[in-house]
Amino acid sequence: MFGHQVEERPNLRRGETDAVYSTSSRSSNATWVRVPLYSTNLSASVQVEVELQKRGWTRTEPLVGAPGDVRVVLEHADGRTVEAFGPLNVALCRGALRW
């Protein structure tokens, strides 16, 4: 995830497994935090868009489809294009997974 080490760890409070990532590259100083729910949280999905921009991708203006759904088109500087459908935050994450 964005260059971080990701692991699955048990969450004893909820009795489920969480995906967590290390906030430090040095294991002795590592703090492990839960991976944000990018596709269900609009503010977290903005992090996806920022990372895509760093990697040469731009998002065209979303096109409205069915109620609540949009078509997101991502274009790379090298000419590649991917598209995805759904609520904006979901469509953005789906597009990011396709490249």
C-alpha positions as CSV (number, residue, x, y, z in Angstrom):
1,M,0.0,0.0,0.0
2,F,1.7,3.2,-1.2
3,G,5.1,1.6,-0.5
4,H,4.3,0.7,3.1
5,Q,4.7,-2.8,4.6
6,V,1.2,-4.2,5.1
7,E,0.3,-7.2,7.3
8,E,-2.8,-8.9,8.6
9,R,-3.1,-8.8,12.4
10,P,-5.9,-10.1,14.7
11,N,-8.0,-7.4,16.3
12,L,-8.8,-9.0,19.6
13,R,-11.4,-6.3,20.4
14,R,-13.5,-7.0,17.4
15,G,-12.5,-10.7,16.9
16,E,-11.6,-10.0,13.3
17,T,-8.5,-9.6,11.2
18,D,-7.3,-6.1,10.2
19,A,-4.9,-5.0,7.5
20,V,-2.3,-2.8,9.2
21,Y,0.7,-0.9,7.9
22,S,3.9,0.2,9.4
23,T,4.4,4.0,9.7
24,S,8.2,3.6,9.8
25,S,10.7,1.7,7.6
26,R,12.6,0.7,10.8
27,S,11.1,-2.2,12.6
28,S,12.4,-1.0,16.0
29,N,10.4,2.3,15.6
30,A,7.4,0.9,13.8
31,T,3.9,1.9,14.8
32,W,1.2,-0.2,13.2
33,V,-2.0,1.4,12.1
34,R,-5.1,0.1,10.4
35,V,-5.2,0.6,6.6
36,P,-7.9,3.2,5.8
37,L,-11.1,2.0,4.2
38,Y,-10.3,3.9,1.0
39,S,-13.4,2.9,-0.9
40,T,-15.9,3.6,1.9
41,N,-14.4,6.9,3.1
42,L,-14.3,9.9,0.8
43,S,-11.5,11.6,2.6
44,A,-9.4,8.4,2.5
45,S,-10.1,8.0,-1.2
46,V,-8.6,11.5,-1.7
47,Q,-5.3,10.0,-0.6
48,V,-5.6,7.5,-3.4
49,E,-6.1,10.3,-5.9
50,V,-3.1,12.2,-4.6
51,E,-0.9,9.1,-4.9
52,L,-2.2,8.5,-8.4
53,Q,-1.2,12.0,-9.3
54,K,2.3,11.4,-8.0
55,R,2.5,8.4,-10.3
56,G,1.5,10.3,-13.4
57,W,-2.3,9.8,-13.4
58,T,-5.0,12.4,-13.7
59,R,-8.7,12.0,-13.3
60,T,-11.1,13.5,-15.7
61,E,-14.3,15.1,-14.5
62,P,-16.6,12.3,-13.3
63,L,-19.6,11.6,-15.6
64,V,-22.8,11.0,-13.8
65,G,-24.5,7.7,-14.5
66,A,-27.2,5.9,-12.5
67,P,-28.3,7.8,-9.3
68,G,-25.3,7.9,-7.0
69,D,-22.9,6.5,-9.5
70,V,-20.3,8.1,-11.7
71,R,-17.9,7.0,-14.4
72,V,-14.3,7.9,-13.4
73,V,-11.7,8.0,-16.1
74,L,-8.0,8.0,-15.2
75,E,-5.4,9.0,-17.8
76,H,-1.7,8.4,-17.4
77,A,1.0,10.6,-18.9
78,D,2.1,7.7,-21.1
79,G,-1.4,7.4,-22.7
80,R,-2.9,4.6,-20.7
81,T,-6.5,5.0,-19.7
82,V,-8.6,3.1,-17.2
83,E,-12.2,3.7,-16.2
84,A,-14.5,2.5,-13.4
85,F,-18.1,3.0,-12.2
86,G,-19.7,3.5,-8.8
87,P,-20.0,6.1,-6.1
88,L,-17.1,8.5,-6.6
89,N,-14.9,7.2,-3.8
90,V,-15.5,3.5,-4.9
91,A,-15.0,4.3,-8.6
92,L,-11.8,6.1,-7.9
93,C,-10.4,3.1,-5.9
94,R,-11.6,0.6,-8.5
95,G,-9.8,2.6,-11.2
96,A,-6.6,2.7,-9.1
97,L,-6.7,-1.1,-8.8
98,R,-7.0,-1.5,-12.6
99,W,-3.8,0.1,-13.7
